[in-house]
Amino acid sequence: MTKLKITVVSMGLVMMLLPSMLFAFDPAHIIAYPVPFNPKQGVKFITIEYDQSKGAEVYEKMVVEVFDINGDSVRKIEKIGAPTVAAVIWNGRNDRGNLVKPGLYIIKVTVENETLGEYGKKLIRVLIKY
């Protein structure tokens, strides 16, 4: 059974919103490429993209966090705005500017909307090799 959220906007006007209408985040809209990533063969960055053109909720902030296989934070990148296709570029470097070691990394993408709060996360595995 689906529950409705009812919001009274003004006297005489009532909005009924299905939960799926409130949180239209779809993790399938987030992709990272190229994988594997090899910065020493001409590919200078990984693009992490959130495609909102398929009816996804408009975000206000996109946070990309990169972790090594041990769970240690390597890099954090934030993008603020609301384009149709949001992209964050990671150059394979840590927060100190050093190129990370080859291996498996986890990219956590969090999409936020100030009105709705944090409303979506996705983890992506990325292989970096030289």
N, C-alpha and C positions, 0 to 999 in steps of 0.2 A: 504494500500500500504506500503510495507517494503522499507525503505530507506537503501542505501548502504553507508558505509564509505569507501572511497578510499584513500589508503595511497601509496604514491610513495616511494618505497624503494631505487631504484637506476634507472638510465636512462634505459629505456626499460623494467623494471620490475614493475608491478603494482599489489598491493594486494587489493582485495575487501573483506571486512569483513561485515557480517551481524551483526546487533546489538546483536543477541543472541550468536554470537561467541565471542563477546567482553566481555559480562557479563554472564558467564555460571553458575553463582551462583544460586543454587536451595535451598530455605529454607527447603524443605522436607528432605534434606540431614543432617539437624541438629536435633539431638535428645538429650534428657536428661533423665537419669534413675539412680536409681529407683525413682518412684513417686507413692505414697508419700514417703518422706524421713524421717526416724526416726533414728537419730544418737545414741539414747539410747537403740536400739535393735540390736546392732551388725553391722549395716550398717554405715560405717565411712565416706562415701563421696558420692556426686552426680557426675556422669560423664556427661560432656557436650561434645558431639562428632559431628564432621563435617566429613562426609564420602565423600571423593573425588574420590572414585573408580568408580563412575558412570559417569565419564566424566566431573565432575565439574572443574572449573578453579583452578589452584594451587594457594594457598594463601601464603602470606609471614608472615602474622600476624593475630592472632585470639585474640580478646578482649572479655572477658566475664565480664559483669557488673551485679551485683545482687542488686535489689531494694526491699524495703519493700512495703507494700500495700499503704503507703502514698507517695511513690515516692522518698523516701530518699535513698541515696546510702548506701549500706551495705558493699559491697566488689567489688574490681576490680582485675581481673587476666588477664595477657597478656601472650601469647605464641607466640614465633617467630620460624619459620622454615617452611618446606614444605613436610611433610610426606603425604602418601596416605590417612591415616585416622588420623585426628587431634583430640586430646582429651585434655580437660582441666578438672581438678578435683577440686571440691569445697568441703571442709570439713564441711560446715555448720557454719563456723565462720565468724565474721565480720573482718574488717581491723585491729581492736585492738586485735584480737585473741580470743574474747569471742563467745561462742555458741549463735547463734541467737535465738530469742523467737519463739515458735511455731506459725504458721500462713501461709498465702499465700505470696509468693515472686515471683517477676518477674525477669527472667534472660534475659538480652539483649546480644545477640551474634552478634559481628561485625567481618566480615571477610574482610581482606584488602590485596591488592596487590600494591606494590610501583609503578609499571608501570601504572596500571589502577586506582589507588586510592582506596578509600573505595568503595566496590562494593556489599556488602550484609549485611542485618540485619535480625534478627529474634527475636521475643519475645516469651519466654516460661514461662508458669505458673508452679510453683513448690509449693507443699504443704509440710510443715514441721510440724510434730506432734510428741509428746512425749507420 
